[in-house]
């Protein structure tokens, strides 16, 4: 909002040129360091109980249990988007363990 140069009103104040805000929101970004730390923690501590249950549901392999897994994750994580992401992650873990 530009200032009018008048002392009263909605646009009161000395006329200035507004500069662009250069701040960047980096919250939630996954860097290489964060990925490494998460992988080490998972390797040391293992998976959470709800993640193990999700893996069991995925291992059964039917469409019903796949959907049940999504519903279970949604209940634990709060949003559909997070649940889908977690289910895909657990699916990748199960597939990797099957390859071994």
Backbone torsions as a table, in degrees:
resi	resn	phi	psi	omega
1	UNK	NA	129.4	-178.2
2	UNK	-83.6	150.0	179.8
3	UNK	-93.9	147.8	-171.9
4	UNK	-91.0	-20.3	-175.3
5	UNK	91.5	-2.2	178.2
6	UNK	-97.8	149.4	-173.3
7	UNK	-78.6	-13.9	-177.8
8	UNK	-128.7	162.9	176.3
9	UNK	104.2	-179.6	-176.8
10	UNK	-65.6	-39.3	-177.2
11	UNK	-102.7	36.8	-176.1
12	UNK	-69.2	155.5	174.7
13	UNK	123.0	167.5	-179.0
14	UNK	-67.7	138.6	-177.7
15	UNK	-70.7	121.2	179.5
16	UNK	-133.6	163.5	173.9
17	UNK	-95.7	126.1	-178.8
18	UNK	-78.6	132.7	178.7
19	UNK	-93.6	154.0	-179.8
20	UNK	-74.5	140.9	179.4
21	UNK	-77.3	122.3	-174.4
22	UNK	-97.5	-1.7	-178.5
23	UNK	-67.0	142.2	-179.0
24	UNK	-123.2	134.9	179.0
25	UNK	-88.3	109.3	-179.0
26	UNK	-102.4	8.3	-177.9
27	UNK	-67.0	133.8	178.4
28	UNK	90.3	-6.3	179.0
29	UNK	-74.7	147.5	180.0
30	UNK	-106.8	109.8	177.0
31	UNK	-94.5	172.4	-179.6
32	UNK	-63.5	-38.4	179.3
33	UNK	-64.0	-43.8	179.0
34	UNK	-63.1	-42.4	179.2
35	UNK	-61.0	-42.7	179.8
36	UNK	-62.1	-47.1	-179.4
37	UNK	-61.5	-44.3	179.4
38	UNK	-62.5	-40.5	-179.2
39	UNK	-67.4	-38.1	178.6
40	UNK	-66.2	-43.1	179.0
41	UNK	-62.0	-44.2	178.9
42	UNK	-63.4	-39.3	-179.9
43	UNK	-65.2	-40.3	-177.2
44	UNK	-78.6	-49.5	-172.0
45	UNK	-90.7	-18.5	-177.0
46	UNK	83.3	-167.5	-177.3
47	UNK	-95.9	155.8	177.2
48	UNK	-70.3	156.8	-179.6
49	UNK	-56.2	-38.7	179.5
50	UNK	-68.5	-32.5	177.9
51	UNK	-68.9	-38.0	177.5
52	UNK	-64.5	-39.2	178.0
53	UNK	-65.8	-39.3	176.8
54	UNK	-61.3	-41.1	179.9
55	UNK	-64.7	-37.7	177.2
56	UNK	-62.8	-43.0	179.1
57	UNK	-64.2	-38.3	179.7
58	UNK	-68.2	-38.2	-178.6
59	UNK	-63.4	-29.4	177.6
60	UNK	-61.8	-42.2	166.8
61	UNK	89.1	-2.0	178.9
62	UNK	-84.0	162.4	-179.3
63	UNK	-64.7	-34.9	-179.2
64	UNK	-65.5	-43.0	-179.9
65	UNK	-72.5	-28.3	176.2
66	UNK	-64.7	-42.3	177.9
67	UNK	-69.7	-39.7	178.8
68	UNK	-61.2	-38.4	177.6
69	UNK	-61.1	-43.0	178.6
70	UNK	-63.9	-44.0	179.9
71	UNK	-63.8	-40.1	179.5
72	UNK	-63.8	-45.3	179.8
73	UNK	-64.9	-38.4	-179.8
74	UNK	-63.3	-39.3	179.0
75	UNK	-65.3	-39.0	-177.5
76	UNK	-79.0	-36.7	-172.7
77	UNK	-98.0	-19.4	173.0
78	UNK	103.3	-35.6	-178.6
79	UNK	-129.4	155.3	-179.1
80	UNK	-64.4	-40.7	-177.9
81	UNK	-63.0	-46.1	178.3
82	UNK	-63.7	-39.2	-178.8
83	UNK	-64.9	-42.5	178.6
84	UNK	-63.3	-41.0	179.7
85	UNK	-64.1	-42.8	-179.7
86	UNK	-67.9	-39.1	178.6
87	UNK	-63.5	-42.1	177.6
88	UNK	-63.3	-38.9	178.6
89	UNK	-64.3	-44.4	180.0
90	UNK	-67.0	-35.0	176.9
91	UNK	-62.8	-42.0	177.8
92	UNK	-63.6	-37.9	179.2
93	UNK	-65.5	-44.1	179.2
94	UNK	-63.1	-44.0	179.4
95	UNK	-63.7	-38.7	178.2
96	UNK	-66.0	-38.3	179.5
97	UNK	-70.6	-30.1	177.4
98	UNK	-69.8	-34.5	179.6
99	UNK	-67.4	-32.8	179.0
100	UNK	-71.8	NA	NA
